[in-house]
Amino acid sequence: MIRLALTASLVLAGHATFAPMADAEVRFGKNVFIGGNDVSNQTFNRKKRGRYIIHKGRPKKPGCVWRKNADGSKTKVCHLQRKKQN
């Protein structure tokens, strides 16, 4: 009886330590630049993700492409060239 109660209390204590995953949403507002490129007014969340790759020189295929992930989400992959700062 004591062994059963001890096991049950350990299982319940173990579940209390795991916090639920939080959903987050990232919104780029006005005048947001990544590597000198304008990325204003874009929203990314769990199903719609973004990945920006900044190249020093000209990228082989510049621009953005939507790619599907295995979990059903999409990722916007952008190959951008770093712009000179004034």
MIDRENRO-164113 format. One record per atom (N, C-alpha, C): residue number from 1; residue in three letters; atom name; x, y, z. Coordinates in Angstrom, 3 decimals. Atoms other than C-alpha are relative to their C-alpha. Layout:
<recs>
{rec NUM; "ala"; "CA"; {X; Y; Z}};
...
</recs>
This chain:
<recs>
{rec 1; "met"; "N"; {0.827; -1.191; 0.000}};
{rec 1; "met"; "CA"; {0.000; 0.000; 0.000}};
{rec 1; "met"; "C"; {0.871; 1.254; 0.000}};
{rec 2; "ile"; "N"; {-0.880; -1.161; -0.066}};
{rec 2; "ile"; "CA"; {2.792; 2.432; 0.857}};
{rec 2; "ile"; "C"; {0.742; 0.164; -1.326}};
{rec 3; "arg"; "N"; {-0.719; -0.058; 1.277}};
{rec 3; "arg"; "CA"; {4.680; 1.552; -2.334}};
{rec 3; "arg"; "C"; {-0.892; 0.600; -1.092}};
{rec 4; "leu"; "N"; {0.938; -0.524; 0.977}};
{rec 4; "leu"; "CA"; {1.584; 2.298; -4.465}};
{rec 4; "leu"; "C"; {-0.212; 1.497; 0.193}};
{rec 5; "ala"; "N"; {0.216; -1.420; -0.276}};
{rec 5; "ala"; "CA"; {1.003; 5.660; -2.766}};
{rec 5; "ala"; "C"; {1.234; 0.813; -0.378}};
{rec 6; "leu"; "N"; {-1.232; -0.703; 0.335}};
{rec 6; "leu"; "CA"; {4.670; 6.648; -3.216}};
{rec 6; "leu"; "C"; {0.153; 0.121; -1.513}};
{rec 7; "thr"; "N"; {-0.092; -0.028; 1.454}};
{rec 7; "thr"; "CA"; {4.600; 5.742; -6.918}};
{rec 7; "thr"; "C"; {-0.993; 0.999; -0.581}};
{rec 8; "ala"; "N"; {1.015; -0.926; 0.492}};
{rec 8; "ala"; "CA"; {1.384; 7.684; -7.486}};
{rec 8; "ala"; "C"; {0.401; 1.445; 0.268}};
{rec 9; "ser"; "N"; {-0.397; -1.376; -0.305}};
{rec 9; "ser"; "CA"; {2.763; 10.782; -5.759}};
{rec 9; "ser"; "C"; {1.166; 0.440; -0.879}};
{rec 10; "leu"; "N"; {-1.100; -0.348; 0.888}};
{rec 10; "leu"; "CA"; {5.955; 10.658; -7.881}};
{rec 10; "leu"; "C"; {-0.510; 0.286; -1.411}};
{rec 11; "val"; "N"; {0.553; -0.226; 1.332}};
{rec 11; "val"; "CA"; {3.915; 10.387; -11.082}};
{rec 11; "val"; "C"; {-0.712; 1.345; -0.056}};
{rec 12; "leu"; "N"; {0.703; -1.274; -0.025}};
{rec 12; "leu"; "CA"; {1.709; 13.327; -10.110}};
{rec 12; "leu"; "C"; {0.978; 1.172; 0.110}};
{rec 13; "ala"; "N"; {-0.995; -1.064; -0.129}};
{rec 13; "ala"; "CA"; {4.730; 15.414; -9.083}};
{rec 13; "ala"; "C"; {0.755; 0.195; -1.302}};
{rec 14; "gly"; "N"; {-0.695; -0.103; 1.277}};
{rec 14; "gly"; "CA"; {6.417; 14.630; -12.396}};
{rec 14; "gly"; "C"; {-0.812; 0.762; -1.034}};
{rec 15; "his"; "N"; {0.847; -0.705; 0.958}};
{rec 15; "his"; "CA"; {3.447; 15.915; -14.396}};
{rec 15; "his"; "C"; {-0.119; 1.477; 0.329}};
{rec 16; "ala"; "N"; {0.125; -1.403; -0.379}};
{rec 16; "ala"; "CA"; {3.339; 19.167; -12.442}};
{rec 16; "ala"; "C"; {1.200; 0.824; -0.459}};
{rec 17; "thr"; "N"; {-1.188; -0.757; 0.391}};
{rec 17; "thr"; "CA"; {6.870; 20.097; -13.529}};
{rec 17; "thr"; "C"; {0.003; 0.368; -1.478}};
{rec 18; "phe"; "N"; {0.039; -0.303; 1.425}};
{rec 18; "phe"; "CA"; {6.049; 20.078; -17.261}};
{rec 18; "phe"; "C"; {-0.972; 1.134; -0.254}};
{rec 19; "ala"; "N"; {0.856; -1.135; 0.323}};
{rec 19; "ala"; "CA"; {4.708; 23.414; -18.419}};
{rec 19; "ala"; "C"; {-0.526; -0.171; -1.426}};
{rec 20; "pro"; "N"; {0.511; 0.094; 1.363}};
{rec 20; "pro"; "CA"; {2.449; 23.562; -21.463}};
{rec 20; "pro"; "C"; {0.752; 0.954; -0.924}};
{rec 21; "met"; "N"; {-0.689; -0.833; 0.965}};
{rec 21; "met"; "CA"; {3.997; 24.963; -24.635}};
{rec 21; "met"; "C"; {-0.804; 1.254; -0.301}};
{rec 22; "ala"; "N"; {0.681; -1.258; 0.287}};
{rec 22; "ala"; "CA"; {3.177; 28.583; -25.313}};
{rec 22; "ala"; "C"; {0.037; 0.281; -1.497}};
{rec 23; "asp"; "N"; {0.039; -0.432; 1.388}};
{rec 23; "asp"; "CA"; {2.058; 29.743; -28.727}};
{rec 23; "asp"; "C"; {0.413; 1.455; -0.055}};
{rec 24; "ala"; "N"; {-0.450; -1.379; 0.154}};
{rec 24; "ala"; "CA"; {3.760; 32.895; -29.880}};
{rec 24; "ala"; "C"; {-0.208; 0.433; -1.442}};
{rec 25; "glu"; "N"; {0.156; -0.571; 1.322}};
{rec 25; "glu"; "CA"; {3.185; 35.179; -32.802}};
{rec 25; "glu"; "C"; {0.920; 1.201; -0.094}};
{rec 26; "val"; "N"; {-0.932; -1.109; 0.195}};
{rec 26; "val"; "CA"; {5.784; 37.557; -34.167}};
{rec 26; "val"; "C"; {-0.531; 0.858; -1.130}};
{rec 27; "arg"; "N"; {0.461; -0.943; 1.022}};
{rec 27; "arg"; "CA"; {4.622; 40.633; -36.036}};
{rec 27; "arg"; "C"; {1.062; 1.060; -0.203}};
{rec 28; "phe"; "N"; {-0.898; -1.087; 0.336}};
{rec 28; "phe"; "CA"; {6.990; 42.936; -37.828}};
{rec 28; "phe"; "C"; {-0.874; 1.206; -0.327}};
{rec 29; "gly"; "N"; {0.793; -1.208; 0.212}};
{rec 29; "gly"; "CA"; {5.592; 46.455; -37.715}};
{rec 29; "gly"; "C"; {0.558; 0.854; -1.119}};
{rec 30; "lys"; "N"; {-0.457; -0.948; 1.011}};
{rec 30; "lys"; "CA"; {6.414; 49.553; -39.716}};
{rec 30; "lys"; "C"; {1.508; 0.181; 0.086}};
{rec 31; "asn"; "N"; {-1.425; -0.320; 0.107}};
{rec 31; "asn"; "CA"; {9.968; 50.264; -40.869}};
{rec 31; "asn"; "C"; {0.918; -1.029; 0.657}};
{rec 32; "val"; "N"; {-0.859; 1.064; -0.511}};
{rec 32; "val"; "CA"; {11.505; 46.876; -39.969}};
{rec 32; "val"; "C"; {0.885; -0.479; -1.147}};
{rec 33; "phe"; "N"; {-0.964; 0.385; 1.019}};
{rec 33; "phe"; "CA"; {14.670; 45.989; -41.878}};
{rec 33; "phe"; "C"; {0.880; -1.127; 0.533}};
{rec 34; "ile"; "N"; {-0.929; 1.077; -0.320}};
{rec 34; "ile"; "CA"; {16.745; 42.784; -41.873}};
{rec 34; "ile"; "C"; {1.077; 0.035; -1.066}};
{rec 35; "gly"; "N"; {-1.107; -0.098; 0.949}};
{rec 35; "gly"; "CA"; {20.148; 43.208; -43.479}};
{rec 35; "gly"; "C"; {-0.197; 1.111; -1.010}};
{rec 36; "gly"; "N"; {0.269; -1.100; 0.900}};
{rec 36; "gly"; "CA"; {18.946; 46.459; -45.019}};
{rec 36; "gly"; "C"; {-1.187; -0.231; -0.918}};
{rec 37; "asn"; "N"; {1.159; 0.322; 0.828}};
{rec 37; "asn"; "CA"; {15.923; 44.766; -46.640}};
{rec 37; "asn"; "C"; {-1.277; 0.189; 0.807}};
{rec 38; "asp"; "N"; {1.257; -0.307; -0.667}};
{rec 38; "asp"; "CA"; {12.382; 45.837; -45.795}};
{rec 38; "asp"; "C"; {-0.832; -1.266; 0.197}};
{rec 39; "val"; "N"; {0.853; 1.152; -0.316}};
{rec 39; "val"; "CA"; {10.341; 43.113; -44.032}};
{rec 39; "val"; "C"; {-1.210; 0.446; 0.821}};
{rec 40; "ser"; "N"; {1.108; -0.571; -0.765}};
{rec 40; "ser"; "CA"; {7.563; 45.347; -42.683}};
{rec 40; "ser"; "C"; {-1.299; -0.757; -0.228}};
{rec 41; "asn"; "N"; {1.375; 0.526; 0.043}};
{rec 41; "asn"; "CA"; {4.033; 44.114; -41.924}};
{rec 41; "asn"; "C"; {-0.084; -1.478; -0.367}};
{rec 42; "gln"; "N"; {0.067; 1.449; 0.177}};
{rec 42; "gln"; "CA"; {4.735; 40.367; -41.881}};
{rec 42; "gln"; "C"; {-0.264; -0.642; 1.349}};
{rec 43; "thr"; "N"; {0.353; 0.701; -1.223}};
{rec 43; "thr"; "CA"; {3.358; 37.952; -39.290}};
{rec 43; "thr"; "C"; {0.411; -1.459; -0.126}};
{rec 44; "phe"; "N"; {-0.409; 1.401; -0.025}};
{rec 44; "phe"; "CA"; {4.830; 34.570; -38.343}};
{rec 44; "phe"; "C"; {-0.488; -0.647; 1.289}};
{rec 45; "asn"; "N"; {0.443; 0.756; -1.171}};
{rec 45; "asn"; "CA"; {3.474; 31.904; -35.979}};
{rec 45; "asn"; "C"; {0.407; -1.459; -0.168}};
{rec 46; "arg"; "N"; {-0.377; 1.416; -0.004}};
{rec 46; "arg"; "CA"; {3.577; 28.139; -35.450}};
{rec 46; "arg"; "C"; {-0.172; -0.668; -1.368}};
{rec 47; "lys"; "N"; {0.286; 0.601; 1.307}};
{rec 47; "lys"; "CA"; {2.096; 27.255; -38.858}};
{rec 47; "lys"; "C"; {0.639; 0.760; -1.150}};
{rec 48; "lys"; "N"; {-0.586; -0.841; 1.042}};
{rec 48; "lys"; "CA"; {3.672; 30.083; -40.831}};
{rec 48; "lys"; "C"; {1.288; 0.596; 0.562}};
{rec 49; "arg"; "N"; {-1.298; -0.375; -0.558}};
{rec 49; "arg"; "CA"; {7.394; 30.544; -40.174}};
{rec 49; "arg"; "C"; {0.807; 0.803; -1.002}};
{rec 50; "gly"; "N"; {-0.853; -0.781; 0.881}};
{rec 50; "gly"; "CA"; {10.116; 32.761; -41.577}};
{rec 50; "gly"; "C"; {1.467; -0.283; 0.265}};
{rec 51; "arg"; "N"; {-1.449; 0.218; -0.116}};
{rec 51; "arg"; "CA"; {13.816; 32.259; -42.262}};
{rec 51; "arg"; "C"; {0.680; 0.940; -0.987}};
{rec 52; "tyr"; "N"; {-0.687; -0.977; 0.837}};
{rec 52; "tyr"; "CA"; {16.016; 35.068; -43.575}};
{rec 52; "tyr"; "C"; {1.488; -0.302; 0.010}};
{rec 53; "ile"; "N"; {-1.419; 0.296; 0.149}};
{rec 53; "ile"; "CA"; {19.467; 34.276; -44.907}};
{rec 53; "ile"; "C"; {0.631; 1.191; -0.714}};
{rec 54; "ile"; "N"; {-0.644; -1.193; 0.529}};
{rec 54; "ile"; "CA"; {21.691; 37.310; -45.474}};
{rec 54; "ile"; "C"; {1.365; -0.385; -0.556}};
{rec 55; "his"; "N"; {-1.260; 0.305; 0.666}};
{rec 55; "his"; "CA"; {24.560; 36.942; -47.959}};
{rec 55; "his"; "C"; {0.829; 1.276; -0.136}};
{rec 56; "lys"; "N"; {-0.875; -1.152; 0.209}};
{rec 56; "lys"; "CA"; {27.585; 39.234; -48.208}};
{rec 56; "lys"; "C"; {-0.021; 0.433; -1.459}};
{rec 57; "gly"; "N"; {0.068; -0.276; 1.430}};
{rec 57; "gly"; "CA"; {27.601; 38.983; -52.002}};
{rec 57; "gly"; "C"; {-1.390; -0.286; -0.533}};
{rec 58; "arg"; "N"; {1.288; 0.296; 0.624}};
{rec 58; "arg"; "CA"; {24.815; 38.329; -54.463}};
{rec 58; "arg"; "C"; {-0.329; -1.488; 0.171}};
{rec 59; "pro"; "N"; {0.375; 1.409; -0.131}};
{rec 59; "pro"; "CA"; {22.919; 35.096; -53.639}};
{rec 59; "pro"; "C"; {-0.245; -0.645; -1.355}};
{rec 60; "lys"; "N"; {0.195; 0.738; 1.252}};
{rec 60; "lys"; "CA"; {22.621; 32.393; -56.286}};
{rec 60; "lys"; "C"; {-1.426; 0.187; -0.528}};
{rec 61; "lys"; "N"; {1.399; -0.208; 0.363}};
{rec 61; "lys"; "CA"; {18.807; 32.628; -56.306}};
{rec 61; "lys"; "C"; {-0.618; 0.997; 0.983}};
{rec 62; "pro"; "N"; {0.545; -0.985; -0.939}};
{rec 62; "pro"; "CA"; {17.757; 35.926; -54.666}};
{rec 62; "pro"; "C"; {-1.522; -0.025; 0.025}};
{rec 63; "gly"; "N"; {1.452; -0.065; -0.142}};
{rec 63; "gly"; "CA"; {14.235; 36.326; -53.351}};
{rec 63; "gly"; "C"; {-0.510; -0.954; 1.062}};
{rec 64; "cys"; "N"; {0.646; 0.814; -1.021}};
{rec 64; "cys"; "CA"; {11.757; 34.422; -51.203}};
{rec 64; "cys"; "C"; {-0.792; -1.148; -0.619}};
{rec 65; "val"; "N"; {0.717; 1.205; 0.438}};
{rec 65; "val"; "CA"; {10.200; 30.952; -51.548}};
{rec 65; "val"; "C"; {-0.700; -0.595; 1.215}};
{rec 66; "trp"; "N"; {0.707; 0.716; -1.063}};
{rec 66; "trp"; "CA"; {7.551; 29.169; -49.454}};
{rec 66; "trp"; "C"; {0.305; -1.485; -0.115}};
{rec 67; "arg"; "N"; {-0.311; 1.431; -0.038}};
{rec 67; "arg"; "CA"; {8.572; 25.625; -48.428}};
{rec 67; "arg"; "C"; {-0.889; -0.686; 1.033}};
{rec 68; "lys"; "N"; {0.819; 0.782; -0.931}};
{rec 68; "lys"; "CA"; {6.421; 22.940; -46.782}};
{rec 68; "lys"; "C"; {0.896; -0.788; 0.940}};
{rec 69; "asn"; "N"; {-0.713; 0.786; -0.997}};
{rec 69; "asn"; "CA"; {7.632; 21.277; -43.577}};
{rec 69; "asn"; "C"; {-0.734; -1.322; 0.227}};
{rec 70; "ala"; "N"; {0.582; 1.323; -0.251}};
{rec 70; "ala"; "CA"; {6.974; 17.698; -42.451}};
{rec 70; "ala"; "C"; {-1.199; 0.065; 0.941}};
{rec 71; "asp"; "N"; {1.097; -0.110; -0.963}};
{rec 71; "asp"; "CA"; {4.628; 18.879; -39.664}};
{rec 71; "asp"; "C"; {-1.209; 0.751; -0.552}};
{rec 72; "gly"; "N"; {1.133; -0.686; 0.614}};
{rec 72; "gly"; "CA"; {2.296; 20.673; -42.116}};
{rec 72; "gly"; "C"; {0.117; 1.511; -0.019}};
{rec 73; "ser"; "N"; {-0.188; -1.444; 0.004}};
{rec 73; "ser"; "CA"; {3.618; 24.168; -41.511}};
{rec 73; "ser"; "C"; {0.768; 0.427; -1.252}};
{rec 74; "lys"; "N"; {-0.739; -0.547; 1.135}};
{rec 74; "lys"; "CA"; {5.188; 26.445; -44.123}};
{rec 74; "lys"; "C"; {1.071; 0.948; 0.511}};
{rec 75; "thr"; "N"; {-1.088; -0.899; -0.345}};
{rec 75; "thr"; "CA"; {8.463; 28.349; -43.967}};
{rec 75; "thr"; "C"; {0.316; 0.882; -1.195}};
{rec 76; "lys"; "N"; {-0.386; -0.948; 1.040}};
{rec 76; "lys"; "CA"; {9.208; 31.477; -45.954}};
{rec 76; "lys"; "C"; {1.507; 0.163; 0.078}};
{rec 77; "val"; "N"; {-1.459; -0.059; 0.028}};
{rec 77; "val"; "CA"; {12.894; 31.207; -46.912}};
{rec 77; "val"; "C"; {0.396; 1.116; -0.957}};
{rec 78; "cys"; "N"; {-0.415; -1.148; 0.808}};
{rec 78; "cys"; "CA"; {14.433; 34.461; -48.155}};
{rec 78; "cys"; "C"; {1.520; 0.062; -0.057}};
{rec 79; "his"; "N"; {-1.434; -0.192; 0.216}};
{rec 79; "his"; "CA"; {17.925; 34.729; -49.632}};
{rec 79; "his"; "C"; {0.184; 1.445; -0.438}};
{rec 80; "leu"; "N"; {-0.127; -1.420; 0.252}};
{rec 80; "leu"; "CA"; {18.815; 38.406; -49.448}};
{rec 80; "leu"; "C"; {1.471; 0.433; 0.020}};
{rec 81; "gln"; "N"; {-1.342; -0.573; 0.020}};
{rec 81; "gln"; "CA"; {21.921; 40.455; -50.165}};
{rec 81; "gln"; "C"; {0.036; 1.144; 1.009}};
{rec 82; "arg"; "N"; {-0.161; -1.078; -0.972}};
{rec 82; "arg"; "CA"; {23.201; 42.729; -47.411}};
{rec 82; "arg"; "C"; {0.154; 1.313; -0.747}};
{rec 83; "lys"; "N"; {-0.087; -1.309; 0.641}};
{rec 83; "lys"; "CA"; {22.687; 46.337; -48.378}};
{rec 83; "lys"; "C"; {0.967; 0.882; 0.779}};
{rec 84; "lys"; "N"; {-0.931; -0.910; -0.652}};
{rec 84; "lys"; "CA"; {25.243; 49.028; -47.651}};
{rec 84; "lys"; "C"; {-0.761; 1.024; 0.816}};
{rec 85; "gln"; "N"; {0.609; -1.026; -0.839}};
{rec 85; "gln"; "CA"; {24.447; 51.415; -44.830}};
{rec 85; "gln"; "C"; {0.505; 1.360; -0.428}};
{rec 86; "asn"; "N"; {-0.397; -1.360; 0.384}};
{rec 86; "asn"; "CA"; {24.494; 55.116; -45.578}};
{rec 86; "asn"; "C"; {0.765; 0.680; 1.096}};
</recs>
